[in-house]
């Protein structure tokens, strides 16, 4: 844990008692703050109380006494409208901060020589894989590494700050909105496409939130930016003109004159202008497809910025075990391969998965996002058949009419069974059943992880003793 001593002896409100809120409450309590925690969910309050965290209804408190409101990132700060407790804090001049801001201030309070290295990763898609990959590379190189933030462990639940530590942090746009003081030694912006627009008041607000990752970087720091979409390109060009930090571009589409490129899976390092081939990402079993090549290029560039040897970085990339729910290979039944990409909660993420394979039996659907799957229509030549589930099934069926064979299955277990039947009957060699929903999960599941677990359980139930591991990715 990273104790937060900034508010020792002072009253602090904590609203939202999920993973990050509980971690913040624990850290504040350890730092001798007077914590007043609340969540509208009774089970969340009970869990906090069981941990000894003081629970108090913030709707009934005198806000004049609070030194800060620590807001969980899932709670609206500005849009569609500020949460009622945010408005109450604003009316009483109580600062609103997040767990990442508390972490940033704790780092800021250290002498420069006692400061750990901070690596921050954001982007619309790929940030969890890239965060985990950077952490894996650093660990393989023998460094003291701690991975968390929006992935896995809440940032304040990570081990106490130390001068030789490397903190690799996934940063969501919600967390960045609540952060002012974070300075990353290495920052990574992978890509940008419309997402969470309701929470940011439109694309301009979303872009502004993501750009905050570069906010406090100086001459000794490095910004790594994907160059494969117009939004990120514009940010890169703006930083090149006005930023003090070093800038490294990465791409899985363009051979960059200066940067890191992954063209057709071949990784090239031209950070020093002369392009040097580093290796073939096709030798990785867990990083298939162009989107993962971009992730690998970003991780490579970040580790190079930290001074690591290119050969050791690439060797570590090839041993990366991958992440659950992100192009995760669940197994094989009678030659049919099952891939769990439940994390693909929007069309762009699903596009990357569809592009990774020449032909798939595609399971899609859930709680739809703006635009649905219309952007994916140019890829329907890769879809042998689509199996539609959840709230979006009827709308997706209309979109797919005349574009691809499709069937409305309603539930995930039925979709898995029907896809297996059709894939086996196809006579294709190693056909692939791909769960890449292009939707949020909340219509039928708690989150994308629960959806991915349900997919895995359905495959295991169908396969029984016939289920085999997939030893090598085909892409």
Residue, then its C-alpha position, 0 to 999 in steps of 0.5 A: x500500500x502507498x499511504x497518503x499522508x497529505x490529509x493527516x488529521x483532516x476529514x476526507x470524503x471518499x465516494x464510490x467503494x469499488x476497487x479504486x475507492x476502497x484502495x483510496x480509503x485504505x491509503x488515506x486511513x493509513x496516512x491518518x486522514x479522517x475517512x468518511x466513505x460512502x457508496x449508494x450500494x449497500x453491499x459495497x458499504x458492507x464490504x468497506x465496513x468489514x475492512x474497518x473503513x468508516x462509512x458515513x452517508x455523505x448526503x447528510x454531512x456538513x461539507x464545510x469540514x471536508x478537505x477533499x472529495x476522492x471520487x471513483x473514476x466511474x462516477x460522472x465528474x462533468x458529463x452528462x452532468x456532474x454527480x450530485x456529490x460533485x456539485x455539492x463539493x463544488x458549491x462548498x469549494x471542496x477539491x475533487x480528486x481521484x486515486x491517481x492524483x493522490x498517487x501523483x502528489x505522493x510521488x511529487x512530495x519525494x526528493x528527485x533522487x528518491x523518485x521512482x520511474x512512472x510509465x503511464x499508458x492510455x488510448x482507446x484500445x490496447x492499453x491493458x495489453x500494452x501495460x501488461x507487456x511493458x510490466x512483463x518486459x521490465x520484470x524479465x529484465x530484472x527490474x522492481x516493477x509494479x503494474x496497476x491503475x485501471x488494470x488489476x491492482x488499484x494504484x494505491x494498493x501497489x507497494x510503497x514508493x521506492x527510488x528503484x521502483x518502476x510503476x507501470x500504470x494503465x490510465x483511463x480517460x476517467x482517471x485522467x480527468x481527475x488528475x492534475x499533478x501526474x508526471x510520467x517519465x514515459x507516457x504512451x498514447x496508443x490510439x484515439x477513436x470515439x468512445x465514452x463521448x457521453x462522459x466527456x461531452x463529445x470528442x473534443x472533451x475525450x481528446x482533452x482528457x487523454x492529452x492530460x497524460x502529457x501535461x507535466x512532462x519535461x525535457x528529460x521525459x518521453x512521450x510515445x504516440x501512435x501514428x495510425x489515426x488522425x486524432x493521435x497524429x494531430x496530438x503528436x504534431x502538436x507536441x512536436x511543436x510545443x512540448x519539451x519532452x522527447x517524442x517517439x512515434x510508433x506505427x503498425x501501418x507506416x514505416x516511420x523515418x524516426x520511431x518504431x514501426x511494426x510492418x507486417x509483424x516485422x519490428x523496426x527501430x528507427x529511433x536513431x534515424x537508421x532503421x534496424x530490424x529488431x525481430x518478427x512478432x509473428x514468432x509471438x504466440x500471444x500478440x497476433x494482428x496489427x493492433x497487437x503489433x502496435x501494442x508491441x511497438x509501443x512497449x518496445x519504444x517505452x522500454x528503449x526510452x528507459x534505457x533497456x537493451x533492444x535484444x533483451x526487450x524483444x526476447x521478453x516480448x516473445x515470452x509474454x503470456x497474454x491477457x485474459x479476455x484480449x484475444x485469449x485462446x481458450x482452447x480447441x474442440x475437434x479442430x475448432x479454435x475458440x478466441x475470447x476477445x470479450x474486452x472488445x467493447x466497441x467497433x474499433x476493438x472488434x475490427x482489430x480482432x476481425x483483421x487478425x484472422x482470414x475467416x471467423x465464426x463471429x459472436x457479437x452483441x450486447x449493450x450497443x454503442x453509438x454507430x453499432x457495427x456499421x463501421x465493420x461492414x467492409x470486413x464481412x468477407x472475413x465472417x463465415x457467419x455471425x451469432x448475435x446475442x444480447x440487447x443489440x441482436x435485432x439492430x445488428x441483424x438489420x445491419x448485417x442483412x445482405x452483408x453476412x450470414x447471421x443468426x440471433x441466438x439470444x444468449x452466449x452459451x447458445x451462440x457458442x454451441x451454434x458456432x461450434x456446430x457450424x464450424x465443425x460442419x464447414x470442413x475448414x482447417x482449424x476454423x475459429x470461433x471468435x467472441x469479439x462483441x463490439x458492445x458493452x456487456x452490461x445488458x447480460x453481465x456484470x462486466x466484460x470479464x464476467x462475459x469472457x468467463x461465461x464464454x470460456x465456461x461454455x466452451x469448456x462445457x461443450x468440449x469436456x475431455x475433448x478440449x485441447x490447448x491451442x499451442x500456436x496462434x494462426x493469424 
